[in-house]
Amino acid sequence: MDNKYCRIFLGSRRGEISFARNYIGRKIFRPYSIEHNNKYYVSLN
């Protein structure tokens, strides 16, 4: 997933995870990580 999606929820890990679930999580359920500000947020892709 592109970093531009992460920027929508700056500083909000829960927001990023929730956004990923709503945006694309319904299609493919597979763990992956988002690199943002040197941190990895685990979401569903």
C-alpha positions as CSV (number, residue, x, y, z in Angstrom):
1,M,0.0,0.0,0.0
2,D,1.2,3.5,-0.9
3,N,2.4,5.8,1.9
4,K,-0.2,8.4,0.8
5,Y,-2.8,6.2,2.4
6,C,-0.9,6.3,5.7
7,R,-0.7,10.1,5.7
8,I,-4.5,10.3,5.9
9,F,-4.3,9.1,9.5
10,L,-1.0,10.7,10.8
11,G,-0.1,9.5,14.2
12,S,-3.2,7.2,14.4
13,R,-2.3,3.5,14.2
14,R,-5.8,2.4,14.9
15,G,-7.0,4.8,12.2
16,E,-4.6,3.4,9.6
17,I,-5.5,-0.2,10.4
18,S,-9.3,0.6,10.2
19,F,-8.8,2.5,6.9
20,A,-6.9,-0.5,5.4
21,R,-9.7,-2.9,6.5
22,N,-12.4,-0.7,5.1
23,Y,-10.6,0.2,1.9
24,I,-9.1,-3.1,0.7
25,G,-9.3,-5.6,3.6
26,R,-12.6,-7.0,2.3
27,K,-11.0,-8.4,-0.9
28,I,-7.8,-10.1,0.3
29,F,-7.2,-11.1,3.9
30,R,-3.5,-11.2,4.2
31,P,-1.2,-9.6,6.8
32,Y,1.3,-7.0,5.6
33,S,3.2,-4.0,7.0
34,I,3.1,-0.3,6.2
35,E,6.4,1.6,6.7
36,H,5.6,5.0,8.0
37,N,7.9,7.3,10.0
38,N,10.2,4.4,10.6
39,K,7.4,2.3,12.1
40,Y,5.6,-0.7,10.8
41,Y,1.8,-0.8,11.1
42,V,0.3,-4.3,10.7
43,S,-2.9,-4.2,8.7
44,L,-5.1,-6.4,6.4
45,N,-4.6,-6.3,2.7
